[in-house]
Amino acid sequence: MTTRSVGPKGQVVIPKHMREALALKAGVEVIFELREKEIIIKKPKINDNYAEYFITTASAKLKKPVNIKELLEDEVNERAGLC
């Protein structure tokens, strides 16, 4: 069991070994759940569309939307010598 102190702004640092185990990096969102007298912190489950999840997270993003399908089609055409 690892203990941490709550800072003046209510912040707690998640221990490094736990962040690494869950691949928690800066900007990754987590879910807080209150269960009686416990706080549960977990990563959200990505049920459907990972791209949609990525767009809605708080980490730095591209400044304009990218059409992945069009990007892949362009890449395929370029590799096939069709451009």
Secondary structure, DSSP 4 states (H G I P E B T S, - for coil): -------TTS--PPPHHHHHHTT--TT---EEEEETTEEEEEPPP--S-HHHHHHHSSS---SS---HHHHHHHHHHHHTT--
